[in-house]
Amino acid sequence: MKTLMSFFKDESGATAIEYGLIAALISVVAIATLTTVGTKLNAKFEGVSNGLN
């Protein structure tokens, strides 16, 4: 019975899951931001390239 109760009181797995969710959220935000910045940067370079031609 003590083993079962210690299993339910152990929060180390929950902490690992929380850190995993935070890392996933940061990754999604970073990918979205870099995609937007990359698209805008590509448009700028195309404008400069067209201006030089």
KOLTINU-867694 format. One record per residue: x, y, z of N, C-alpha, C in turn. Coordinates in nm, 3 decimals, decimal comma. Atoms other than C-alpha are relative to their C-alpha. Example, Ala and Ser with C-alpha at 12.3 -4.5 7.8 and 13.67 -1.06 7.14 Angstrom:
+---------+---------+---------+---------+----------+---------+---------+---------+---------+
|  n_east | n_north |    n_up | ca_east | ca_north |   ca_up |  c_east | c_north |    c_up |
+---------+---------+---------+---------+----------+---------+---------+---------+---------+
|   0,089 |  -0,119 |   0,000 |   1,230 |   -0,450 |   0,780 |   0,090 |   0,120 |   0,000 |
|  -0,082 |  -0,119 |  -0,006 |   1,367 |   -0,106 |   0,714 |  -0,077 |   0,109 |   0,073 |
+---------+---------+---------+---------+----------+---------+---------+---------+---------+
END
This chain:
+---------+---------+---------+---------+----------+---------+---------+---------+---------+
|  n_east | n_north |    n_up | ca_east | ca_north |   ca_up |  c_east | c_north |    c_up |
+---------+---------+---------+---------+----------+---------+---------+---------+---------+
|   0,083 |  -0,119 |   0,000 |   0,000 |    0,000 |   0,000 |   0,088 |   0,126 |   0,000 |
|  -0,089 |  -0,117 |  -0,004 |   0,289 |    0,238 |   0,076 |   0,059 |   0,027 |  -0,137 |
|  -0,056 |  -0,018 |   0,134 |   0,433 |    0,178 |  -0,268 |  -0,100 |   0,069 |  -0,092 |
|   0,104 |  -0,060 |   0,082 |   0,104 |    0,267 |  -0,433 |  -0,020 |   0,147 |   0,036 |
|   0,019 |  -0,140 |  -0,043 |   0,066 |    0,586 |  -0,227 |   0,119 |   0,086 |  -0,042 |
|  -0,117 |  -0,078 |   0,042 |   0,423 |    0,695 |  -0,302 |  -0,002 |   0,023 |  -0,151 |
|   0,013 |  -0,017 |   0,144 |   0,351 |    0,640 |  -0,672 |  -0,093 |   0,117 |  -0,033 |
|   0,096 |  -0,108 |   0,026 |   0,051 |    0,876 |  -0,660 |   0,052 |   0,135 |   0,047 |
|  -0,053 |  -0,126 |  -0,050 |   0,243 |    1,140 |  -0,462 |   0,121 |   0,048 |  -0,079 |
|  -0,119 |  -0,037 |   0,078 |   0,543 |    1,138 |  -0,699 |  -0,039 |   0,096 |  -0,112 |
|   0,034 |  -0,102 |   0,099 |   0,531 |    1,456 |  -0,912 |   0,110 |   0,022 |  -0,101 |
|  -0,111 |  -0,022 |   0,092 |   0,856 |    1,418 |  -1,106 |  -0,043 |  -0,020 |  -0,144 |
|   0,050 |   0,021 |   0,135 |   0,673 |    1,284 |  -1,412 |  -0,082 |   0,118 |  -0,049 |
|   0,082 |  -0,117 |   0,036 |   0,430 |    1,576 |  -1,408 |   0,089 |   0,119 |  -0,034 |
|  -0,093 |  -0,110 |   0,027 |   0,721 |    1,821 |  -1,397 |   0,064 |  -0,018 |  -0,137 |
|  -0,061 |   0,027 |   0,131 |   0,884 |    1,655 |  -1,697 |  -0,100 |   0,029 |  -0,112 |
|   0,103 |  -0,027 |   0,101 |   0,557 |    1,676 |  -1,891 |  -0,020 |   0,150 |  -0,015 |
|   0,016 |  -0,146 |   0,007 |   0,521 |    2,044 |  -1,803 |   0,115 |   0,064 |  -0,077 |
|  -0,115 |  -0,054 |   0,073 |   0,874 |    2,118 |  -1,926 |  -0,010 |  -0,035 |  -0,148 |
|   0,018 |   0,040 |   0,139 |   0,797 |    1,926 |  -2,244 |  -0,103 |   0,087 |  -0,071 |
|   0,103 |  -0,087 |   0,059 |   0,482 |    2,130 |  -2,306 |   0,051 |   0,141 |  -0,021 |
|  -0,057 |  -0,134 |   0,014 |   0,668 |    2,456 |  -2,247 |   0,096 |   0,003 |  -0,119 |
|  -0,094 |   0,007 |   0,113 |   0,941 |    2,350 |  -2,491 |  -0,075 |  -0,007 |  -0,132 |
|   0,079 |   0,010 |   0,123 |   0,679 |    2,257 |  -2,751 |  -0,063 |   0,133 |  -0,036 |
|   0,060 |  -0,131 |   0,025 |   0,504 |    2,592 |  -2,713 |   0,103 |   0,100 |  -0,051 |
|  -0,106 |  -0,090 |   0,046 |   0,831 |    2,782 |  -2,749 |   0,040 |  -0,034 |  -0,143 |
|  -0,036 |   0,042 |   0,136 |   0,913 |    2,578 |  -3,060 |  -0,103 |   0,047 |  -0,102 |
|   0,106 |  -0,042 |   0,092 |   0,577 |    2,654 |  -3,222 |   0,007 |   0,151 |  -0,023 |
|  -0,010 |  -0,146 |   0,013 |   0,614 |    3,027 |  -3,152 |   0,123 |   0,037 |  -0,082 |
|  -0,122 |  -0,030 |   0,075 |   0,971 |    3,029 |  -3,285 |  -0,017 |  -0,032 |  -0,148 |
|   0,021 |   0,037 |   0,140 |   0,873 |    2,847 |  -3,604 |  -0,092 |   0,099 |  -0,069 |
|   0,094 |  -0,097 |   0,059 |   0,579 |    3,082 |  -3,666 |   0,069 |   0,134 |  -0,023 |
|  -0,068 |  -0,129 |   0,012 |   0,794 |    3,390 |  -3,605 |   0,103 |  -0,004 |  -0,112 |
|  -0,104 |   0,008 |   0,103 |   1,082 |    3,273 |  -3,824 |  -0,060 |  -0,015 |  -0,139 |
|   0,066 |   0,011 |   0,131 |   0,844 |    3,180 |  -4,105 |  -0,048 |   0,136 |  -0,047 |
|   0,048 |  -0,134 |   0,037 |   0,688 |    3,526 |  -4,099 |   0,116 |   0,092 |  -0,036 |
|  -0,116 |  -0,085 |   0,028 |   1,024 |    3,702 |  -4,082 |   0,066 |  -0,042 |  -0,131 |
|  -0,061 |   0,048 |   0,124 |   1,160 |    3,481 |  -4,361 |  -0,077 |   0,043 |  -0,122 |
|   0,084 |  -0,042 |   0,113 |   0,868 |    3,562 |  -4,588 |   0,019 |   0,149 |  -0,028 |
|  -0,017 |  -0,145 |   0,018 |   0,904 |    3,936 |  -4,530 |   0,140 |   0,033 |  -0,051 |
|  -0,137 |  -0,023 |   0,044 |   1,281 |    3,921 |  -4,576 |   0,016 |  -0,040 |  -0,147 |
|  -0,004 |   0,043 |   0,140 |   1,239 |    3,730 |  -4,902 |  -0,063 |   0,106 |  -0,090 |
|   0,066 |  -0,105 |   0,078 |   1,000 |    3,999 |  -5,027 |   0,091 |   0,122 |  -0,013 |
|  -0,093 |  -0,114 |   0,005 |   1,255 |    4,270 |  -4,940 |   0,111 |  -0,026 |  -0,100 |
|  -0,108 |   0,033 |   0,092 |   1,534 |    4,092 |  -5,126 |  -0,048 |  -0,002 |  -0,145 |
|   0,055 |  -0,003 |   0,135 |   1,309 |    4,046 |  -5,429 |  -0,019 |   0,143 |  -0,048 |
|   0,016 |  -0,140 |   0,035 |   1,229 |    4,418 |  -5,423 |   0,133 |   0,065 |  -0,034 |
|  -0,133 |  -0,055 |   0,027 |   1,598 |    4,507 |  -5,408 |   0,053 |  -0,055 |  -0,132 |
|  -0,048 |   0,063 |   0,125 |   1,678 |    4,260 |  -5,685 |  -0,070 |   0,061 |  -0,120 |
|   0,073 |  -0,061 |   0,110 |   1,405 |    4,401 |  -5,906 |   0,042 |   0,145 |  -0,022 |
|  -0,045 |  -0,138 |   0,012 |   1,526 |    4,754 |  -5,833 |   0,136 |   0,011 |  -0,068 |
|  -0,131 |  -0,003 |   0,063 |   1,878 |    4,669 |  -5,943 |  -0,006 |  -0,038 |  -0,147 |
|   0,015 |   0,038 |   0,143 |   1,756 |    4,519 |  -6,270 |  -0,057 |   0,118 |  -0,072 |
+---------+---------+---------+---------+----------+---------+---------+---------+---------+
END
